[in-house]
């Protein structure tokens, strides 16, 4: 484990290469899983506020599901998450050419609303766990991401570099610069 400020990072974030390959995985992380994407309370509020601008991007069955369930739900573990459609894909998933994409993000990229998507989705395959006064950033290994590891290996792109924008979004540029410095020192140490 490596510590950057009050964040404890798994060395897998430095040692594992990763780069999403939507042409192969088809956005499976938006479709499979036991629960929806973890949400922060502020994200629930952003979804509620921007829902009228997001709804046109969603499928009719998703719109109906949100109307029935709300923009978020509490899962079996007591966590705030995005709802699932019929217990399967995220209610915000949309499909283009057989690939699952995020309807929230599509509205964001079209400049219809300011919320990109849940930070837990943006950070995937990193999962954050609370440890009293610290956060633990762990790499979540899932077989559906085998193509991402293959592409990451081809590009020699570690998880933390692949997720640079997401990590900056969550913790800021200063923190990411510290992370980058620590990663370089860790890499030098491994080579010694």
N, C-alpha and C positions, 0 to 999 in steps of 0.2 A: 504494500500500500504506500501511496505517496500523498503527502499533505500539502495543499496550497491554500493558505489562509485557514479558514475553518471548514475546508472541504477535504474529505478523504477520498482519494481516487485509486481505483484498482489499477494495477500495472497492466492489465489487459487493454486498457485504453491506449497504451503506448505500444504494446507488443502485438496487438491484433490489427490487421489491415482490414479496411471496410470501405465500400463505396456502393451505395444502392444501385441495383441494376433492374430497373422497372421492366425492361423488355423481357427479363427472365422470371422475376418473382411476381410480376403483375400486381404489385401493391398488396401482397398477401397479409401484411401486418395490419391492414385496415379491415381485413375480412375475418381473420382467425383469431382466436384467443378466448379466454374465459370471461373477460369483462371488457368494458369500454376503455378508452384512453383516460388515464388519470388527469384530473382537472384541478387547478388552483381555484380558490373561491373567487378571486378577481376575474378569472377566465369565465366562470359561470356568469358573472355580471356582464362581461363583454359580450358573451353569446346572447344573453337576454336583450341587451341594448341593440345589438346589430342583427338580430334574427330576421327582421323584415328585409334586410339587404342580402342575407345569406339564403333564405328560403327559395328564391327563384332558381338557385343553382342546384337544389336538391330534387331528388325523385319524388313524385307524388306520395308514394308509400312512406318515404322518410318524413315528408312534411306532416302527414297524418300521425305518424308515430311520435314526432316531437309535440304535436298538439295534445296527444294523449299522455305522454310521459314527462314532458318538459324538456328543456335544453340539456339537462343533466339528471343523473340519478345517483343514488348511493348503492354501491354493489354489496355483495355478500360479506366482504371484508370491512365494510363500513367506510369505504373510500368514495369520494366524489369522482364520478367518471362520466364519459359521454354515453348516451344510451345506445343499445344495440337494436338493430332492426330484426325482429323475429328471433332474437337470441343469437344472431350471427354477426354480420358486418356492422361496423360503426354506422350510426344513423346519418352521419355526415359524409359517408363515402358515396362517390359518384363514379360511374364507369364510362371510360372512353376507350374504344378499341380493345375491350377486355381487360383494361388496366384500372384498378381502383385508385382514385385520386381523392383529395380532400375538397369538398364543396366550400368549406370555410376559406381555404387557401385560394381557391379559384376566384372567389369574390374579392379577396385581398389583392391578388395580382391584377384584377380588373379595376382596382382602385374604387371599389364600391363600399368598402368598409375597412377599418384600420387594424383589425385583429387577424394575424396571419393564420394561426392554428394553435391548438394546445401545445405548450412548450414541451410536454412529455412526448408528443409526436415528433416535434422538431428535433428533439434530442435523441430519438431512438437510433441506435440500440443501447444508449445509456439509460439506466433507470436510477432514480434518486431515492435513497432511503434516509429518513431522519434518524440521527443518533444524538439524542439530547440536544446539545447546543451546536452540533455539527451536521453536515450532510455527507452521505457516502454516495459517490458516483461509481456505479458498477456497470460492467458490460453484460448485457443480456444476450446469451447465446441461444439462437433458435434456428432449427434446421431450415426453415423457410428462407433464411438469410444466407444460405450457402453461396448463392450467386454473388451476393454482395462481398463476401469474403474472397471469392475468386477474383472479382474485379479489383477489389482493394489490394490484393496481392500483386496483380498485374501492374497497378499504378503505384505500388509501394506507399499506400496512403493509410496511416494509422487512424484509428477511430477518432482520436481527439482532433486531428487535422481535418478529417471529413466533416466533423461537426463544429468547425470553427464558428460559423455564423450563429448556430444555435447556442453554443456556449457563451458567445459574446452577448447574445440576446438575454440569456439567463443571468450571467454574472458580470458582464461589462468587459470593455477592452483592456483595462488595467489588469484585471484578474487573468484574462486570457494571455496577456504578455508574460505574466508570472508563470502561468502554466507552461507556456512555450519554453521559457528559460529552464524550468525544472525538467521538462521533457528532454531538452538538449543535454543537460547534466546527467540525467538518467541514461540516455543513449551512450554518452561518453563512458560512463561507469560500466555499462554492459560490455563495451569493447575492450576494456582494460584487462 
